Amino acid sequence: MSEERNAIPLIITGICSILGTVAALWWYGYLHFAKPEDALLLSEFTMLKTVPGEDYKISLQPAAQVAQCIDGVLVMFDTEQKGLTGVLVDNKKKAVRCVGQETAQKLEP
């Protein structure tokens, strides 16, 4: 007895399962679709070199980002876009470290 099965319901069930899983992960925040405005480029920031005895001028208005040292790495939070968090890195994707807090050390075997 060779009965042929209709594969269309199985395909539709599989596609709906995948879409439902993606929707549930997105709804609960485990999946984020990045938009171009979510990214802040390092070129948007400038480091002012401080030289003893020289004055420099900065704006009195604070930036929309705040930084915090977490596990020895400088983490930036955006105060205007809720949930936008990132690690400050250089052009080689190396994280900017914090001074004054212990950082994780590489263990030698």
MARBA-3410 file (N, C-alpha, C, O; in Angstrom, 1 decimal):
109
0.8,-1.2,0.0,0.0,0.0,0.0,0.9,1.2,0.0,1.5,1.6,1.0 ~ 0.9,1.9,-1.0,1.6,3.1,-1.1,0.6,4.3,-1.2,0.0,4.5,-2.3 ~ 0.5,5.0,-0.1,-0.4,6.1,-0.1,0.5,7.4,-0.2,1.5,7.5,0.4 ~ 0.0,8.3,-1.0,0.8,9.5,-1.2,0.2,10.6,-0.2,-1.0,10.7,-0.1 ~ 1.1,11.2,0.5,0.7,12.3,1.4,0.8,13.6,0.8,1.6,13.9,-0.1
-0.1,14.5,1.2,-0.1,15.8,0.7,0.9,16.6,1.5,0.8,16.8,2.7 ~ 2.0,17.1,0.9,3.0,17.8,1.6,2.7,19.3,1.9,3.5,19.9,2.6 ~ 1.7,19.8,1.2,1.4,21.3,1.4,1.1,21.6,2.9,1.6,22.6,3.4 ~ 0.3,20.9,3.6,0.1,21.2,5.0,1.3,21.1,5.9,1.5,21.9,6.8 ~ 2.2,20.2,5.6,3.5,20.1,6.3,4.4,21.3,6.1,5.0,21.8,7.0
4.4,21.8,4.8,5.2,22.9,4.5,4.6,24.2,5.1,5.4,25.0,5.7 ~ 3.3,24.4,5.1,2.7,25.5,5.7,2.9,25.5,7.2,3.2,26.6,7.8 ~ 2.8,24.3,7.8,3.0,24.2,9.3,4.5,24.6,9.6,4.7,25.3,10.6 ~ 5.4,24.2,8.8,6.8,24.5,9.1,7.1,26.0,9.0,7.8,26.6,9.8 ~ 6.6,26.6,7.9,6.7,28.1,7.7,6.1,28.8,8.8,6.7,29.8,9.4
4.9,28.5,9.2,4.2,29.2,10.3,4.9,29.0,11.6,5.0,29.9,12.5 ~ 5.5,27.8,11.9,6.3,27.6,13.1,7.5,28.5,13.1,7.8,29.1,14.2 ~ 8.2,28.6,12.0,9.4,29.5,12.0,9.0,30.9,12.2,9.6,31.6,13.0 ~ 7.9,31.4,11.5,7.5,32.8,11.7,7.0,33.1,13.1,7.3,34.1,13.7 ~ 6.3,32.1,13.7,5.8,32.2,15.1,7.0,32.3,16.0,6.9,33.1,17.0
8.0,31.5,15.8,9.2,31.5,16.7,9.9,32.9,16.6,10.3,33.4,17.6 ~ 10.1,33.4,15.4,10.8,34.6,15.2,10.0,35.8,15.8,10.5,36.6,16.5 ~ 8.7,35.7,15.7,7.8,36.8,16.3,7.9,36.7,17.8,7.9,37.8,18.4 ~ 7.9,35.5,18.4,7.9,35.4,19.8,9.3,35.9,20.3,9.3,36.6,21.4 ~ 10.4,35.6,19.7,11.7,36.0,20.1,11.8,37.5,20.0,12.4,38.2,20.9
11.2,38.1,18.9,11.2,39.6,18.8,10.4,40.2,19.9,10.8,41.3,20.4 ~ 9.2,39.7,20.1,8.3,40.3,21.1,8.9,40.3,22.5,8.8,41.3,23.2 ~ 9.6,39.3,22.9,10.2,39.2,24.2,11.6,39.8,24.3,12.3,39.8,25.3 ~ 12.1,40.4,23.2,13.4,41.1,23.2,14.6,40.3,23.0,15.7,40.8,23.1 ~ 14.5,39.0,22.6,15.7,38.2,22.4,16.2,38.4,20.9,17.3,37.9,20.6
15.4,39.0,20.1,15.8,39.2,18.7,15.6,40.7,18.4,14.5,41.3,18.7 ~ 16.6,41.3,17.8,16.5,42.8,17.5,16.9,43.0,16.1,18.0,42.5,15.6 ~ 16.1,43.6,15.3,16.4,44.0,13.9,17.0,45.4,14.0,16.3,46.3,14.2 ~ 18.3,45.4,13.7,19.0,46.7,13.7,18.6,47.6,12.6,18.5,47.2,11.5 ~ 18.5,48.9,12.9,18.2,49.9,11.9,19.4,50.8,11.8,20.2,50.9,12.8
19.6,51.5,10.7,20.8,52.3,10.6,20.9,53.4,11.7,22.0,53.8,12.1 ~ 19.7,53.9,12.1,19.8,55.0,13.2,20.1,54.4,14.5,20.4,55.2,15.5 ~ 20.2,53.1,14.7,20.6,52.5,16.0,22.1,52.5,16.2,22.5,52.4,17.3 ~ 22.8,52.7,15.1,24.3,52.7,15.2,24.9,54.1,15.4,24.5,55.0,14.7 ~ 25.8,54.2,16.3,26.5,55.5,16.5,28.0,55.2,16.0,28.6,54.3,16.6
28.4,55.9,15.0,29.8,55.6,14.5,30.8,56.3,15.4,30.5,57.4,16.0 ~ 31.9,55.7,15.5,33.0,56.3,16.3,33.4,57.6,15.8,33.9,58.5,16.5 ~ 33.2,57.9,14.5,33.6,59.1,13.9,32.7,60.3,14.4,33.0,61.5,14.2 ~ 31.6,59.9,15.0,30.7,61.0,15.6,31.2,61.5,16.9,30.7,62.5,17.5 ~ 32.3,60.9,17.4,32.9,61.3,18.7,34.3,61.8,18.4,35.0,61.3,17.5
34.7,62.7,19.2,36.1,63.3,19.1,36.7,63.3,20.5,36.1,63.6,21.5 ~ 37.9,62.8,20.5,38.7,62.9,21.8,39.4,64.2,21.9,40.2,64.5,21.0 ~ 39.1,64.9,23.0,39.9,66.2,23.2,41.1,65.9,24.1,41.0,65.4,25.2 ~ 42.2,66.2,23.5,43.5,65.9,24.3,43.6,67.0,25.3,43.6,68.2,25.0 ~ 43.9,66.6,26.5,44.1,67.6,27.6,45.6,67.8,27.8,46.3,66.9,28.0
46.0,69.1,27.7,47.4,69.4,27.9,47.4,70.3,29.2,46.7,71.3,29.3 ~ 48.3,70.0,30.1,48.4,70.8,31.3,48.7,72.3,31.0,49.6,72.6,30.2 ~ 47.9,73.1,31.6,48.1,74.6,31.4,47.3,75.2,30.2,47.3,76.4,30.1 ~ 46.7,74.3,29.4,45.9,74.8,28.2,44.4,74.7,28.5,44.0,73.7,29.1 ~ 43.7,75.7,28.1,42.2,75.6,28.3,41.6,75.0,27.0,42.1,75.1,25.9
40.5,74.3,27.2,39.7,73.8,26.1,38.2,74.1,26.4,37.8,74.2,27.6 ~ 37.5,74.3,25.3,36.1,74.6,25.5,35.2,73.5,25.1,35.4,72.8,24.1 ~ 34.2,73.2,25.9,33.2,72.2,25.6,31.8,72.8,25.9,31.7,73.8,26.5 ~ 30.8,72.2,25.3,29.4,72.7,25.4,28.9,72.4,26.8,29.3,71.4,27.5 ~ 28.1,73.3,27.3,27.5,73.1,28.6,26.3,72.1,28.6,26.0,71.5,29.6
25.8,71.8,27.4,24.7,70.8,27.2,25.4,69.4,27.1,26.3,69.2,26.4 ~ 24.9,68.5,27.9,25.4,67.1,27.9,25.0,66.4,26.6,24.0,66.7,26.0 ~ 25.8,65.4,26.2,25.5,64.6,25.1,24.3,63.6,25.5,24.0,63.5,26.6 ~ 23.7,63.1,24.4,22.6,62.1,24.7,23.1,60.8,25.1,22.3,59.9,25.5 ~ 24.4,60.6,25.2,24.9,59.3,25.6,25.6,59.4,27.0,26.2,60.5,27.3
25.5,58.4,27.8,26.3,58.3,29.0,27.1,57.0,29.0,26.7,56.0,28.3 ~ 28.2,57.1,29.7,29.1,55.9,29.7,29.3,55.4,31.1,29.2,56.1,32.1 ~ 29.5,54.1,31.2,29.7,53.4,32.4,30.7,52.3,32.3,30.8,51.7,31.2 ~ 31.5,52.2,33.3,32.6,51.1,33.2,32.0,49.8,33.8,31.6,49.7,34.9 ~ 31.9,48.8,32.9,31.3,47.5,33.3,32.3,46.5,33.0,32.7,46.3,31.8
32.8,45.8,34.0,33.8,44.7,33.8,35.1,45.2,33.1,35.6,44.5,32.3 ~ 35.4,46.5,33.3,36.6,47.0,32.7,36.5,47.5,31.3,37.5,47.9,30.7 ~ 35.3,47.5,30.8,35.0,48.0,29.4,34.1,49.2,29.4,33.1,49.2,30.2 ~ 34.3,50.2,28.6,33.5,51.3,28.5,32.2,51.0,27.7,32.3,50.8,26.5 ~ 31.1,51.0,28.4,29.8,50.8,27.8,29.0,52.1,27.7,28.9,52.8,28.7
28.4,52.3,26.5,27.7,53.6,26.4,26.2,53.3,26.2,25.8,52.3,25.6 ~ 25.4,54.1,26.9,24.0,54.0,26.9,23.4,55.3,26.2,23.9,56.4,26.5 ~ 22.4,55.2,25.4,21.8,56.3,24.8,20.5,56.7,25.6,19.7,55.8,25.9 ~ 20.4,58.0,26.0,19.3,58.4,26.9,18.1,58.7,26.0,17.0,58.9,26.6 ~ 18.2,58.9,24.7,17.1,59.3,23.9,16.4,58.0,23.3,15.2,58.0,23.2
17.2,57.0,22.9,16.6,55.8,22.4,16.7,54.7,23.4,17.8,54.2,23.6 ~ 15.6,54.4,24.0,15.5,53.4,25.1,16.0,52.0,24.5,15.6,51.6,23.5 ~ 16.9,51.4,25.3,17.4,50.1,24.9,18.7,50.1,24.0,19.2,49.1,23.7 ~ 19.1,51.3,23.6,20.3,51.4,22.7,21.5,51.4,23.6,21.8,52.4,24.3 ~ 22.3,50.3,23.6,23.5,50.2,24.4,24.6,49.7,23.5,24.3,48.9,22.6
25.8,50.1,23.8,26.9,49.6,23.0,28.2,49.7,23.7,28.3,50.5,24.7 ~ 29.2,49.0,23.2,30.6,49.1,23.7,31.4,50.0,22.8,31.3,49.8,21.5 ~ 32.1,50.9,23.3,33.0,51.8,22.5,34.2,51.0,22.1,34.9,50.5,22.9 ~ 34.4,51.0,20.8,35.5,50.2,20.2,36.3,51.1,19.2,35.8,52.2,18.8 ~ 37.5,50.7,18.9,38.3,51.5,18.0,38.1,50.9,16.6,37.2,50.1,16.4
38.9,51.3,15.6,38.6,50.9,14.2,39.0,49.4,14.0,38.6,48.9,12.9 ~ 39.7,48.8,14.9,40.0,47.3,14.8,39.1,46.5,15.7,39.3,45.3,16.0 ~ 38.0,47.1,16.1,37.0,46.4,17.0,37.5,46.0,18.4,37.0,45.1,19.0 ~ 38.5,46.8,18.8,39.1,46.5,20.2,38.3,47.4,21.1,38.2,48.6,20.9 ~ 37.9,46.8,22.2,37.1,47.6,23.2,37.9,48.6,24.0,39.1,48.3,24.3
37.4,49.8,24.2,38.0,50.8,25.0,37.9,50.4,26.5,36.8,50.2,27.0 ~ 39.0,50.3,27.1,39.1,49.8,28.5,38.9,51.0,29.5,39.2,52.2,29.1 ~ 38.5,50.7,30.7,38.4,51.7,31.7,39.6,51.7,32.7,40.2,50.6,32.9 ~ 40.0,52.9,33.2,41.0,53.0,34.1,40.4,53.1,35.5,39.4,53.7,35.7 ~ 41.0,52.4,36.5,40.6,52.6,37.9,39.7,51.5,38.3,39.2,51.5,39.4
39.4,50.5,37.4,38.6,49.4,37.8,39.3,48.1,37.3,39.9,48.1,36.3 ~ 39.2,47.1,38.1,39.9,45.8,37.7,39.3,45.3,36.4,38.1,45.3,36.3 ~ 40.2,44.9,35.6,39.7,44.2,34.3,40.0,42.8,34.4,40.8,42.3,35.1 ~ 39.3,42.0,33.6,39.4,40.6,33.5,40.8,40.3,33.0,41.2,40.9,32.0 ~ 41.5,39.4,33.6,42.9,39.0,33.1,42.8,37.7,32.4,42.0,36.8,32.7
43.7,37.6,31.4,43.8,36.3,30.7,44.5,35.3,31.5,45.6,35.6,32.0 ~ 43.9,34.1,31.7,44.6,33.1,32.5,45.5,32.3,31.7,45.2,31.9,30.5 ~ 46.7,32.1,32.2,47.8,31.4,31.5,47.7,29.9,32.0,47.7,29.7,33.2 ~ 47.7,28.9,31.1,47.6,27.5,31.6,48.9,27.0,32.1,49.0,25.9,32.5
END
